[in-house]
Amino acid sequence: MPATGSNIERSPHYGALQDVVDGLFAGASTDDTVRRLDVVIAAEAADLPSDLMEVVQLLPPGSYTRQRLCDQVNSSIGGHAWGQVYGTVE
């Protein structure tokens, strides 16, 4: 199905990274963090396509609050111009 106002088609995996982020931070406070390894494992468990796994694997090592993780992921998605195809995270 085409994205609204665009001729770019949404992937069947549109929003999949949002699901991963939501799962990682379910019940967490705003100060809680996850490690890069946690994100990679959650993405692998979600069976993300190779494009989205590339985004996750580009994360620098370290710990991430939800906001920092979203900023990093959205930066990669934007850099690849995949926002309309896969969606961004919040």
PyMOL Python script that loads the backbone (N, CA, C, O; Angstrom):
from pymol import cmd

cmd.read_pdbstr("""\
ATOM      1  N   MET A   1       0.845  -1.169   0.000  1.00  0.00           N
ATOM      2  CA  MET A   1       0.000   0.000   0.000  1.00  0.00           C
ATOM      3  C   MET A   1       0.890   1.230   0.000  1.00  0.00           C
ATOM      4  O   MET A   1       1.823   1.289   0.800  1.00  0.00           O
ATOM      5  N   PRO A   2       0.649   2.217  -0.855  1.00  0.00           N
ATOM      6  CA  PRO A   2       1.486   3.403  -0.914  1.00  0.00           C
ATOM      7  C   PRO A   2       1.359   4.241   0.351  1.00  0.00           C
ATOM      8  O   PRO A   2       0.289   4.328   0.954  1.00  0.00           O
ATOM      9  N   ALA A   3       2.464   4.852   0.738  1.00  0.00           N
ATOM     10  CA  ALA A   3       2.446   5.773   1.870  1.00  0.00           C
ATOM     11  C   ALA A   3       1.644   6.994   1.479  1.00  0.00           C
ATOM     12  O   ALA A   3       1.628   7.373   0.308  1.00  0.00           O
ATOM     13  N   THR A   4       0.993   7.603   2.416  1.00  0.00           N
ATOM     14  CA  THR A   4       0.161   8.762   2.153  1.00  0.00           C
ATOM     15  C   THR A   4       0.964   9.882   1.505  1.00  0.00           C
ATOM     16  O   THR A   4       2.019  10.267   2.008  1.00  0.00           O
ATOM     17  N   GLY A   5       0.461  10.404   0.387  1.00  0.00           N
ATOM     18  CA  GLY A   5       1.092  11.533  -0.281  1.00  0.00           C
ATOM     19  C   GLY A   5       2.412  11.208  -0.943  1.00  0.00           C
ATOM     20  O   GLY A   5       3.229  12.101  -1.168  1.00  0.00           O
ATOM     21  N   SER A   6       2.635   9.950  -1.257  1.00  0.00           N
ATOM     22  CA  SER A   6       3.918   9.565  -1.812  1.00  0.00           C
ATOM     23  C   SER A   6       3.729   8.378  -2.740  1.00  0.00           C
ATOM     24  O   SER A   6       2.744   7.645  -2.654  1.00  0.00           O
ATOM     25  N   ASN A   7       4.709   8.206  -3.637  1.00  0.00           N
ATOM     26  CA  ASN A   7       4.660   7.032  -4.490  1.00  0.00           C
ATOM     27  C   ASN A   7       5.575   5.929  -3.965  1.00  0.00           C
ATOM     28  O   ASN A   7       5.791   4.930  -4.651  1.00  0.00           O
ATOM     29  N   ILE A   8       6.110   6.097  -2.767  1.00  0.00           N
ATOM     30  CA  ILE A   8       6.968   5.095  -2.133  1.00  0.00           C
ATOM     31  C   ILE A   8       6.075   4.120  -1.375  1.00  0.00           C
ATOM     32  O   ILE A   8       5.221   4.524  -0.587  1.00  0.00           O
ATOM     33  N   GLU A   9       6.288   2.828  -1.626  1.00  0.00           N
ATOM     34  CA  GLU A   9       5.479   1.825  -0.935  1.00  0.00           C
ATOM     35  C   GLU A   9       6.050   1.509   0.439  1.00  0.00           C
ATOM     36  O   GLU A   9       7.262   1.394   0.618  1.00  0.00           O
ATOM     37  N   ARG A  10       5.157   1.373   1.392  1.00  0.00           N
ATOM     38  CA  ARG A  10       5.565   0.944   2.734  1.00  0.00           C
ATOM     39  C   ARG A  10       5.908  -0.529   2.705  1.00  0.00           C
ATOM     40  O   ARG A  10       5.265  -1.335   2.032  1.00  0.00           O
ATOM     41  N   SER A  11       6.932  -0.848   3.450  1.00  0.00           N
ATOM     42  CA  SER A  11       7.337  -2.239   3.599  1.00  0.00           C
ATOM     43  C   SER A  11       6.325  -2.967   4.486  1.00  0.00           C
ATOM     44  O   SER A  11       5.671  -2.341   5.320  1.00  0.00           O
ATOM     45  N   PRO A  12       6.193  -4.279   4.311  1.00  0.00           N
ATOM     46  CA  PRO A  12       5.380  -5.044   5.258  1.00  0.00           C
ATOM     47  C   PRO A  12       5.969  -4.971   6.675  1.00  0.00           C
ATOM     48  O   PRO A  12       5.300  -5.305   7.652  1.00  0.00           O
ATOM     49  N   HIS A  13       7.229  -4.531   6.770  1.00  0.00           N
ATOM     50  CA  HIS A  13       7.898  -4.405   8.065  1.00  0.00           C
ATOM     51  C   HIS A  13       7.812  -2.982   8.609  1.00  0.00           C
ATOM     52  O   HIS A  13       8.520  -2.631   9.553  1.00  0.00           O
ATOM     53  N   TYR A  14       6.942  -2.162   8.011  1.00  0.00           N
ATOM     54  CA  TYR A  14       6.758  -0.788   8.495  1.00  0.00           C
ATOM     55  C   TYR A  14       6.347  -0.847   9.968  1.00  0.00           C
ATOM     56  O   TYR A  14       5.394  -1.542  10.323  1.00  0.00           O
ATOM     57  N   GLY A  15       7.058  -0.126  10.811  1.00  0.00           N
ATOM     58  CA  GLY A  15       6.745  -0.095  12.237  1.00  0.00           C
ATOM     59  C   GLY A  15       7.410  -1.198  13.048  1.00  0.00           C
ATOM     60  O   GLY A  15       7.248  -1.242  14.268  1.00  0.00           O
ATOM     61  N   ALA A  16       8.153  -2.089  12.403  1.00  0.00           N
ATOM     62  CA  ALA A  16       8.771  -3.210  13.127  1.00  0.00           C
ATOM     63  C   ALA A  16       9.803  -2.732  14.139  1.00  0.00           C
ATOM     64  O   ALA A  16       9.914  -3.299  15.226  1.00  0.00           O
ATOM     65  N   LEU A  17      10.555  -1.700  13.795  1.00  0.00           N
ATOM     66  CA  LEU A  17      11.531  -1.173  14.759  1.00  0.00           C
ATOM     67  C   LEU A  17      10.828  -0.532  15.948  1.00  0.00           C
ATOM     68  O   LEU A  17      11.331  -0.591  17.069  1.00  0.00           O
ATOM     69  N   GLN A  18       9.675   0.078  15.716  1.00  0.00           N
ATOM     70  CA  GLN A  18       8.906   0.641  16.829  1.00  0.00           C
ATOM     71  C   GLN A  18       8.497  -0.467  17.791  1.00  0.00           C
ATOM     72  O   GLN A  18       8.541  -0.288  19.008  1.00  0.00           O
ATOM     73  N   ASP A  19       8.103  -1.603  17.247  1.00  0.00           N
ATOM     74  CA  ASP A  19       7.729  -2.741  18.100  1.00  0.00           C
ATOM     75  C   ASP A  19       8.915  -3.203  18.938  1.00  0.00           C
ATOM     76  O   ASP A  19       8.753  -3.543  20.110  1.00  0.00           O
ATOM     77  N   VAL A  20      10.110  -3.219  18.342  1.00  0.00           N
ATOM     78  CA  VAL A  20      11.318  -3.624  19.076  1.00  0.00           C
ATOM     79  C   VAL A  20      11.589  -2.636  20.209  1.00  0.00           C
ATOM     80  O   VAL A  20      11.842  -3.045  21.342  1.00  0.00           O
ATOM     81  N   VAL A  21      11.537  -1.348  19.908  1.00  0.00           N
ATOM     82  CA  VAL A  21      11.781  -0.325  20.932  1.00  0.00           C
ATOM     83  C   VAL A  21      10.741  -0.433  22.043  1.00  0.00           C
ATOM     84  O   VAL A  21      11.086  -0.396  23.223  1.00  0.00           O
ATOM     85  N   ASP A  22       9.482  -0.564  21.674  1.00  0.00           N
ATOM     86  CA  ASP A  22       8.420  -0.685  22.682  1.00  0.00           C
ATOM     87  C   ASP A  22       8.653  -1.895  23.577  1.00  0.00           C
ATOM     88  O   ASP A  22       8.456  -1.815  24.789  1.00  0.00           O
ATOM     89  N   GLY A  23       9.067  -3.008  22.996  1.00  0.00           N
ATOM     90  CA  GLY A  23       9.333  -4.214  23.774  1.00  0.00           C
ATOM     91  C   GLY A  23      10.504  -4.040  24.721  1.00  0.00           C
ATOM     92  O   GLY A  23      10.467  -4.506  25.860  1.00  0.00           O
ATOM     93  N   LEU A  24      11.539  -3.371  24.251  1.00  0.00           N
ATOM     94  CA  LEU A  24      12.727  -3.162  25.089  1.00  0.00           C
ATOM     95  C   LEU A  24      12.430  -2.275  26.294  1.00  0.00           C
ATOM     96  O   LEU A  24      13.012  -2.457  27.363  1.00  0.00           O
ATOM     97  N   PHE A  25      11.533  -1.325  26.121  1.00  0.00           N
ATOM     98  CA  PHE A  25      11.272  -0.356  27.188  1.00  0.00           C
ATOM     99  C   PHE A  25       9.901  -0.534  27.837  1.00  0.00           C
ATOM    100  O   PHE A  25       9.417   0.374  28.512  1.00  0.00           O
ATOM    101  N   ALA A  26       9.279  -1.675  27.645  1.00  0.00           N
ATOM    102  CA  ALA A  26       7.978  -1.928  28.283  1.00  0.00           C
ATOM    103  C   ALA A  26       8.132  -1.850  29.799  1.00  0.00           C
ATOM    104  O   ALA A  26       8.947  -2.563  30.385  1.00  0.00           O
ATOM    105  N   GLY A  27       7.359  -0.995  30.418  1.00  0.00           N
ATOM    106  CA  GLY A  27       7.396  -0.839  31.872  1.00  0.00           C
ATOM    107  C   GLY A  27       8.601  -0.095  32.402  1.00  0.00           C
ATOM    108  O   GLY A  27       8.785  -0.019  33.617  1.00  0.00           O
ATOM    109  N   ALA A  28       9.428   0.456  31.530  1.00  0.00           N
ATOM    110  CA  ALA A  28      10.640   1.150  31.963  1.00  0.00           C
ATOM    111  C   ALA A  28      10.348   2.611  32.295  1.00  0.00           C
ATOM    112  O   ALA A  28       9.396   3.203  31.787  1.00  0.00           O
ATOM    113  N   SER A  29      11.184   3.173  33.154  1.00  0.00           N
ATOM    114  CA  SER A  29      11.092   4.609  33.432  1.00  0.00           C
ATOM    115  C   SER A  29      11.918   5.343  32.378  1.00  0.00           C
ATOM    116  O   SER A  29      12.648   4.714  31.612  1.00  0.00           O
ATOM    117  N   THR A  30      11.805   6.650  32.337  1.00  0.00           N
ATOM    118  CA  THR A  30      12.511   7.431  31.310  1.00  0.00           C
ATOM    119  C   THR A  30      14.024   7.383  31.485  1.00  0.00           C
ATOM    120  O   THR A  30      14.756   7.680  30.541  1.00  0.00           O
ATOM    121  N   ASP A  31      14.511   7.016  32.671  1.00  0.00           N
ATOM    122  CA  ASP A  31      15.956   6.949  32.914  1.00  0.00           C
ATOM    123  C   ASP A  31      16.543   5.559  32.683  1.00  0.00           C
ATOM    124  O   ASP A  31      17.763   5.398  32.711  1.00  0.00           O
ATOM    125  N   ASP A  32      15.706   4.563  32.456  1.00  0.00           N
ATOM    126  CA  ASP A  32      16.197   3.205  32.239  1.00  0.00           C
ATOM    127  C   ASP A  32      16.972   3.125  30.929  1.00  0.00           C
ATOM    128  O   ASP A  32      16.705   3.872  29.989  1.00  0.00           O
ATOM    129  N   THR A  33      17.926   2.215  30.883  1.00  0.00           N
ATOM    130  CA  THR A  33      18.740   2.048  29.683  1.00  0.00           C
ATOM    131  C   THR A  33      18.749   0.589  29.236  1.00  0.00           C
ATOM    132  O   THR A  33      18.475  -0.328  30.009  1.00  0.00           O
ATOM    133  N   VAL A  34      19.071   0.416  27.971  1.00  0.00           N
ATOM    134  CA  VAL A  34      19.329  -0.903  27.412  1.00  0.00           C
ATOM    135  C   VAL A  34      20.694  -0.850  26.744  1.00  0.00           C
ATOM    136  O   VAL A  34      21.149   0.210  26.314  1.00  0.00           O
ATOM    137  N   ARG A  35      21.337  -1.997  26.665  1.00  0.00           N
ATOM    138  CA  ARG A  35      22.635  -2.065  25.995  1.00  0.00           C
ATOM    139  C   ARG A  35      22.425  -2.339  24.508  1.00  0.00           C
ATOM    140  O   ARG A  35      21.392  -2.863  24.091  1.00  0.00           O
ATOM    141  N   ARG A  36      23.432  -1.971  23.728  1.00  0.00           N
ATOM    142  CA  ARG A  36      23.378  -2.220  22.289  1.00  0.00           C
ATOM    143  C   ARG A  36      23.107  -3.701  22.031  1.00  0.00           C
ATOM    144  O   ARG A  36      22.314  -4.045  21.155  1.00  0.00           O
ATOM    145  N   LEU A  37      23.760  -4.571  22.789  1.00  0.00           N
ATOM    146  CA  LEU A  37      23.569  -6.008  22.608  1.00  0.00           C
ATOM    147  C   LEU A  37      22.103  -6.400  22.813  1.00  0.00           C
ATOM    148  O   LEU A  37      21.583  -7.253  22.094  1.00  0.00           O
ATOM    149  N   ASP A  38      21.435  -5.779  23.795  1.00  0.00           N
ATOM    150  CA  ASP A  38      20.011  -6.054  24.022  1.00  0.00           C
ATOM    151  C   ASP A  38      19.188  -5.691  22.787  1.00  0.00           C
ATOM    152  O   ASP A  38      18.258  -6.405  22.412  1.00  0.00           O
ATOM    153  N   VAL A  39      19.547  -4.570  22.165  1.00  0.00           N
ATOM    154  CA  VAL A  39      18.816  -4.113  20.976  1.00  0.00           C
ATOM    155  C   VAL A  39      19.038  -5.088  19.823  1.00  0.00           C
ATOM    156  O   VAL A  39      18.093  -5.453  19.125  1.00  0.00           O
ATOM    157  N   VAL A  40      20.278  -5.505  19.626  1.00  0.00           N
ATOM    158  CA  VAL A  40      20.601  -6.446  18.543  1.00  0.00           C
ATOM    159  C   VAL A  40      19.853  -7.768  18.744  1.00  0.00           C
ATOM    160  O   VAL A  40      19.270  -8.305  17.802  1.00  0.00           O
ATOM    161  N   ILE A  41      19.873  -8.279  19.953  1.00  0.00           N
ATOM    162  CA  ILE A  41      19.187  -9.546  20.243  1.00  0.00           C
ATOM    163  C   ILE A  41      17.684  -9.418  20.025  1.00  0.00           C
ATOM    164  O   ILE A  41      17.062 -10.312  19.451  1.00  0.00           O
ATOM    165  N   ALA A  42      17.097  -8.309  20.480  1.00  0.00           N
ATOM    166  CA  ALA A  42      15.655  -8.089  20.294  1.00  0.00           C
ATOM    167  C   ALA A  42      15.319  -7.977  18.806  1.00  0.00           C
ATOM    168  O   ALA A  42      14.286  -8.481  18.365  1.00  0.00           O
ATOM    169  N   ALA A  43      16.181  -7.322  18.036  1.00  0.00           N
ATOM    170  CA  ALA A  43      15.948  -7.182  16.595  1.00  0.00           C
ATOM    171  C   ALA A  43      16.059  -8.534  15.897  1.00  0.00           C
ATOM    172  O   ALA A  43      15.271  -8.842  15.003  1.00  0.00           O
ATOM    173  N   GLU A  44      17.028  -9.331  16.301  1.00  0.00           N
ATOM    174  CA  GLU A  44      17.168 -10.673  15.717  1.00  0.00           C
ATOM    175  C   GLU A  44      15.958 -11.533  16.064  1.00  0.00           C
ATOM    176  O   GLU A  44      15.453 -12.267  15.214  1.00  0.00           O
ATOM    177  N   ALA A  45      15.498 -11.448  17.293  1.00  0.00           N
ATOM    178  CA  ALA A  45      14.332 -12.228  17.720  1.00  0.00           C
ATOM    179  C   ALA A  45      13.074 -11.809  16.960  1.00  0.00           C
ATOM    180  O   ALA A  45      12.175 -12.620  16.741  1.00  0.00           O
ATOM    181  N   ALA A  46      13.018 -10.534  16.559  1.00  0.00           N
ATOM    182  CA  ALA A  46      11.873 -10.031  15.801  1.00  0.00           C
ATOM    183  C   ALA A  46      11.973 -10.385  14.318  1.00  0.00           C
ATOM    184  O   ALA A  46      11.065 -10.094  13.539  1.00  0.00           O
ATOM    185  N   ASP A  47      13.089 -11.019  13.935  1.00  0.00           N
ATOM    186  CA  ASP A  47      13.301 -11.446  12.553  1.00  0.00           C
ATOM    187  C   ASP A  47      13.166 -10.278  11.576  1.00  0.00           C
ATOM    188  O   ASP A  47      12.464 -10.363  10.568  1.00  0.00           O
ATOM    189  N   LEU A  48      13.860  -9.187  11.905  1.00  0.00           N
ATOM    190  CA  LEU A  48      13.815  -8.002  11.048  1.00  0.00           C
ATOM    191  C   LEU A  48      14.522  -8.272   9.723  1.00  0.00           C
ATOM    192  O   LEU A  48      15.449  -9.079   9.665  1.00  0.00           O
ATOM    193  N   PRO A  49      14.084  -7.596   8.657  1.00  0.00           N
ATOM    194  CA  PRO A  49      14.763  -7.748   7.371  1.00  0.00           C
ATOM    195  C   PRO A  49      16.176  -7.160   7.440  1.00  0.00           C
ATOM    196  O   PRO A  49      16.503  -6.411   8.360  1.00  0.00           O
ATOM    197  N   SER A  50      16.993  -7.505   6.467  1.00  0.00           N
ATOM    198  CA  SER A  50      18.404  -7.100   6.490  1.00  0.00           C
ATOM    199  C   SER A  50      18.591  -5.583   6.548  1.00  0.00           C
ATOM    200  O   SER A  50      19.520  -5.110   7.202  1.00  0.00           O
ATOM    201  N   ASP A  51      17.735  -4.814   5.880  1.00  0.00           N
ATOM    202  CA  ASP A  51      17.852  -3.350   5.936  1.00  0.00           C
ATOM    203  C   ASP A  51      17.738  -2.844   7.367  1.00  0.00           C
ATOM    204  O   ASP A  51      18.525  -2.003   7.800  1.00  0.00           O
ATOM    205  N   LEU A  52      16.762  -3.356   8.095  1.00  0.00           N
ATOM    206  CA  LEU A  52      16.560  -2.903   9.474  1.00  0.00           C
ATOM    207  C   LEU A  52      17.623  -3.462  10.406  1.00  0.00           C
ATOM    208  O   LEU A  52      18.006  -2.796  11.367  1.00  0.00           O
ATOM    209  N   MET A  53      18.100  -4.656  10.146  1.00  0.00           N
ATOM    210  CA  MET A  53      19.208  -5.189  10.951  1.00  0.00           C
ATOM    211  C   MET A  53      20.452  -4.338  10.758  1.00  0.00           C
ATOM    212  O   MET A  53      21.225  -4.143  11.696  1.00  0.00           O
ATOM    213  N   GLU A  54      20.650  -3.832   9.548  1.00  0.00           N
ATOM    214  CA  GLU A  54      21.782  -2.935   9.298  1.00  0.00           C
ATOM    215  C   GLU A  54      21.678  -1.683  10.168  1.00  0.00           C
ATOM    216  O   GLU A  54      22.675  -1.231  10.732  1.00  0.00           O
ATOM    217  N   VAL A  55      20.480  -1.128  10.277  1.00  0.00           N
ATOM    218  CA  VAL A  55      20.263   0.054  11.119  1.00  0.00           C
ATOM    219  C   VAL A  55      20.646  -0.265  12.561  1.00  0.00           C
ATOM    220  O   VAL A  55      21.335   0.522  13.210  1.00  0.00           O
ATOM    221  N   VAL A  56      20.204  -1.406  13.059  1.00  0.00           N
ATOM    222  CA  VAL A  56      20.494  -1.798  14.442  1.00  0.00           C
ATOM    223  C   VAL A  56      21.992  -2.043  14.621  1.00  0.00           C
ATOM    224  O   VAL A  56      22.575  -1.627  15.622  1.00  0.00           O
ATOM    225  N   GLN A  57      22.604  -2.705  13.669  1.00  0.00           N
ATOM    226  CA  GLN A  57      24.023  -3.024  13.786  1.00  0.00           C
ATOM    227  C   GLN A  57      24.918  -1.796  13.673  1.00  0.00           C
ATOM    228  O   GLN A  57      26.083  -1.841  14.069  1.00  0.00           O
ATOM    229  N   LEU A  58      24.389  -0.704  13.139  1.00  0.00           N
ATOM    230  CA  LEU A  58      25.150   0.548  13.061  1.00  0.00           C
ATOM    231  C   LEU A  58      25.201   1.292  14.400  1.00  0.00           C
ATOM    232  O   LEU A  58      25.944   2.262  14.548  1.00  0.00           O
ATOM    233  N   LEU A  59      24.413   0.836  15.368  1.00  0.00           N
ATOM    234  CA  LEU A  59      24.434   1.492  16.684  1.00  0.00           C
ATOM    235  C   LEU A  59      25.827   1.372  17.304  1.00  0.00           C
ATOM    236  O   LEU A  59      26.401   0.284  17.341  1.00  0.00           O
ATOM    237  N   PRO A  60      26.364   2.484  17.787  1.00  0.00           N
ATOM    238  CA  PRO A  60      27.648   2.397  18.492  1.00  0.00           C
ATOM    239  C   PRO A  60      27.482   1.626  19.802  1.00  0.00           C
ATOM    240  O   PRO A  60      26.396   1.629  20.382  1.00  0.00           O
ATOM    241  N   PRO A  61      28.536   0.969  20.276  1.00  0.00           N
ATOM    242  CA  PRO A  61      28.460   0.272  21.559  1.00  0.00           C
ATOM    243  C   PRO A  61      28.076   1.247  22.676  1.00  0.00           C
ATOM    244  O   PRO A  61      28.403   2.432  22.616  1.00  0.00           O
ATOM    245  N   GLY A  62      27.397   0.745  23.668  1.00  0.00           N
ATOM    246  CA  GLY A  62      27.039   1.577  24.810  1.00  0.00           C
ATOM    247  C   GLY A  62      25.649   1.274  25.308  1.00  0.00           C
ATOM    248  O   GLY A  62      25.000   0.323  24.874  1.00  0.00           O
ATOM    249  N   SER A  63      25.207   2.106  26.228  1.00  0.00           N
ATOM    250  CA  SER A  63      23.868   2.001  26.807  1.00  0.00           C
ATOM    251  C   SER A  63      23.015   3.141  26.284  1.00  0.00           C
ATOM    252  O   SER A  63      23.508   4.237  26.014  1.00  0.00           O
ATOM    253  N   TYR A  64      21.728   2.863  26.147  1.00  0.00           N
ATOM    254  CA  TYR A  64      20.806   3.812  25.538  1.00  0.00           C
ATOM    255  C   TYR A  64      19.555   4.005  26.377  1.00  0.00           C
ATOM    256  O   TYR A  64      18.917   3.034  26.783  1.00  0.00           O
ATOM    257  N   THR A  65      19.207   5.250  26.634  1.00  0.00           N
ATOM    258  CA  THR A  65      17.865   5.548  27.115  1.00  0.00           C
ATOM    259  C   THR A  65      16.953   5.413  25.905  1.00  0.00           C
ATOM    260  O   THR A  65      17.431   5.337  24.773  1.00  0.00           O
ATOM    261  N   ARG A  66      15.676   5.383  26.128  1.00  0.00           N
ATOM    262  CA  ARG A  66      14.746   5.286  24.998  1.00  0.00           C
ATOM    263  C   ARG A  66      14.967   6.443  24.025  1.00  0.00           C
ATOM    264  O   ARG A  66      15.022   6.230  22.814  1.00  0.00           O
ATOM    265  N   GLN A  67      15.095   7.664  24.545  1.00  0.00           N
ATOM    266  CA  GLN A  67      15.246   8.828  23.668  1.00  0.00           C
ATOM    267  C   GLN A  67      16.534   8.747  22.854  1.00  0.00           C
ATOM    268  O   GLN A  67      16.534   9.032  21.656  1.00  0.00           O
ATOM    269  N   ARG A  68      17.619   8.364  23.495  1.00  0.00           N
ATOM    270  CA  ARG A  68      18.901   8.278  22.786  1.00  0.00           C
ATOM    271  C   ARG A  68      18.851   7.179  21.723  1.00  0.00           C
ATOM    272  O   ARG A  68      19.361   7.360  20.617  1.00  0.00           O
ATOM    273  N   LEU A  69      18.241   6.048  22.055  1.00  0.00           N
ATOM    274  CA  LEU A  69      18.113   4.969  21.080  1.00  0.00           C
ATOM    275  C   LEU A  69      17.291   5.428  19.881  1.00  0.00           C
ATOM    276  O   LEU A  69      17.671   5.192  18.734  1.00  0.00           O
ATOM    277  N   CYS A  70      16.174   6.078  20.148  1.00  0.00           N
ATOM    278  CA  CYS A  70      15.320   6.566  19.054  1.00  0.00           C
ATOM    279  C   CYS A  70      16.068   7.565  18.182  1.00  0.00           C
ATOM    280  O   CYS A  70      15.969   7.517  16.956  1.00  0.00           O
ATOM    281  N   ASP A  71      16.814   8.468  18.805  1.00  0.00           N
ATOM    282  CA  ASP A  71      17.586   9.452  18.041  1.00  0.00           C
ATOM    283  C   ASP A  71      18.591   8.758  17.128  1.00  0.00           C
ATOM    284  O   ASP A  71      18.718   9.115  15.957  1.00  0.00           O
ATOM    285  N   GLN A  72      19.303   7.771  17.660  1.00  0.00           N
ATOM    286  CA  GLN A  72      20.308   7.050  16.875  1.00  0.00           C
ATOM    287  C   GLN A  72      19.658   6.275  15.724  1.00  0.00           C
ATOM    288  O   GLN A  72      20.129   6.339  14.588  1.00  0.00           O
ATOM    289  N   VAL A  73      18.596   5.558  16.014  1.00  0.00           N
ATOM    290  CA  VAL A  73      17.923   4.755  14.992  1.00  0.00           C
ATOM    291  C   VAL A  73      17.327   5.659  13.916  1.00  0.00           C
ATOM    292  O   VAL A  73      17.466   5.388  12.723  1.00  0.00           O
ATOM    293  N   ASN A  74      16.663   6.733  14.340  1.00  0.00           N
ATOM    294  CA  ASN A  74      16.051   7.639  13.371  1.00  0.00           C
ATOM    295  C   ASN A  74      17.099   8.327  12.498  1.00  0.00           C
ATOM    296  O   ASN A  74      16.848   8.612  11.327  1.00  0.00           O
ATOM    297  N   SER A  75      18.256   8.589  13.065  1.00  0.00           N
ATOM    298  CA  SER A  75      19.334   9.180  12.281  1.00  0.00           C
ATOM    299  C   SER A  75      19.763   8.225  11.166  1.00  0.00           C
ATOM    300  O   SER A  75      19.964   8.647  10.027  1.00  0.00           O
ATOM    301  N   SER A  76      19.902   6.959  11.490  1.00  0.00           N
ATOM    302  CA  SER A  76      20.263   5.958  10.476  1.00  0.00           C
ATOM    303  C   SER A  76      19.165   5.795   9.435  1.00  0.00           C
ATOM    304  O   SER A  76      19.440   5.741   8.236  1.00  0.00           O
ATOM    305  N   ILE A  77      17.933   5.719   9.892  1.00  0.00           N
ATOM    306  CA  ILE A  77      16.805   5.573   8.966  1.00  0.00           C
ATOM    307  C   ILE A  77      16.750   6.776   8.026  1.00  0.00           C
ATOM    308  O   ILE A  77      16.553   6.618   6.821  1.00  0.00           O
ATOM    309  N   GLY A  78      16.923   7.967   8.575  1.00  0.00           N
ATOM    310  CA  GLY A  78      16.915   9.170   7.755  1.00  0.00           C
ATOM    311  C   GLY A  78      18.074   9.209   6.782  1.00  0.00           C
ATOM    312  O   GLY A  78      17.915   9.637   5.639  1.00  0.00           O
ATOM    313  N   GLY A  79      19.241   8.764   7.228  1.00  0.00           N
ATOM    314  CA  GLY A  79      20.418   8.740   6.372  1.00  0.00           C
ATOM    315  C   GLY A  79      20.257   7.816   5.178  1.00  0.00           C
ATOM    316  O   GLY A  79      20.846   8.041   4.121  1.00  0.00           O
ATOM    317  N   HIS A  80      19.459   6.780   5.356  1.00  0.00           N
ATOM    318  CA  HIS A  80      19.194   5.843   4.253  1.00  0.00           C
ATOM    319  C   HIS A  80      17.917   6.221   3.490  1.00  0.00           C
ATOM    320  O   HIS A  80      17.563   5.561   2.513  1.00  0.00           O
ATOM    321  N   ALA A  81      17.237   7.263   3.926  1.00  0.00           N
ATOM    322  CA  ALA A  81      15.964   7.691   3.325  1.00  0.00           C
ATOM    323  C   ALA A  81      14.914   6.578   3.370  1.00  0.00           C
ATOM    324  O   ALA A  81      14.163   6.379   2.416  1.00  0.00           O
ATOM    325  N   TRP A  82      14.875   5.854   4.497  1.00  0.00           N
ATOM    326  CA  TRP A  82      13.947   4.748   4.661  1.00  0.00           C
ATOM    327  C   TRP A  82      12.751   5.089   5.556  1.00  0.00           C
ATOM    328  O   TRP A  82      11.954   4.205   5.870  1.00  0.00           O
ATOM    329  N   GLY A  83      12.612   6.331   5.965  1.00  0.00           N
ATOM    330  CA  GLY A  83      11.537   6.708   6.877  1.00  0.00           C
ATOM    331  C   GLY A  83      10.151   6.366   6.358  1.00  0.00           C
ATOM    332  O   GLY A  83       9.312   5.871   7.110  1.00  0.00           O
ATOM    333  N   GLN A  84       9.901   6.626   5.077  1.00  0.00           N
ATOM    334  CA  GLN A  84       8.574   6.330   4.522  1.00  0.00           C
ATOM    335  C   GLN A  84       8.372   4.851   4.259  1.00  0.00           C
ATOM    336  O   GLN A  84       7.241   4.372   4.179  1.00  0.00           O
ATOM    337  N   VAL A  85       9.473   4.132   4.126  1.00  0.00           N
ATOM    338  CA  VAL A  85       9.385   2.700   3.846  1.00  0.00           C
ATOM    339  C   VAL A  85       9.208   1.897   5.134  1.00  0.00           C
ATOM    340  O   VAL A  85       8.362   1.005   5.205  1.00  0.00           O
ATOM    341  N   TYR A  86      10.017   2.220   6.160  1.00  0.00           N
ATOM    342  CA  TYR A  86      10.024   1.437   7.398  1.00  0.00           C
ATOM    343  C   TYR A  86       9.456   2.177   8.611  1.00  0.00           C
ATOM    344  O   TYR A  86       9.144   1.550   9.623  1.00  0.00           O
ATOM    345  N   GLY A  87       9.320   3.488   8.522  1.00  0.00           N
ATOM    346  CA  GLY A  87       8.844   4.277   9.648  1.00  0.00           C
ATOM    347  C   GLY A  87       9.984   4.658  10.580  1.00  0.00           C
ATOM    348  O   GLY A  87      11.074   4.090  10.519  1.00  0.00           O
ATOM    349  N   THR A  88       9.715   5.615  11.429  1.00  0.00           N
ATOM    350  CA  THR A  88      10.683   6.034  12.431  1.00  0.00           C
ATOM    351  C   THR A  88      10.188   5.558  13.791  1.00  0.00           C
ATOM    352  O   THR A  88       9.102   4.988  13.904  1.00  0.00           O
ATOM    353  N   VAL A  89      10.992   5.796  14.815  1.00  0.00           N
ATOM    354  CA  VAL A  89      10.637   5.328  16.153  1.00  0.00           C
ATOM    355  C   VAL A  89      10.537   6.499  17.111  1.00  0.00           C
ATOM    356  O   VAL A  89      11.139   7.551  16.899  1.00  0.00           O
ATOM    357  N   GLU A  90       9.765   6.298  18.169  1.00  0.00           N
ATOM    358  CA  GLU A  90       9.644   7.335  19.204  1.00  0.00           C
ATOM    359  C   GLU A  90       9.564   6.701  20.568  1.00  0.00           C
ATOM    360  O   GLU A  90       9.458   7.407  21.571  1.00  0.00           O
TER     361      GLU A  90
END
""", "prot")
cmd.dss("prot")
cmd.show_as("cartoon", "prot")
cmd.util.cbc("prot")
cmd.orient("prot")
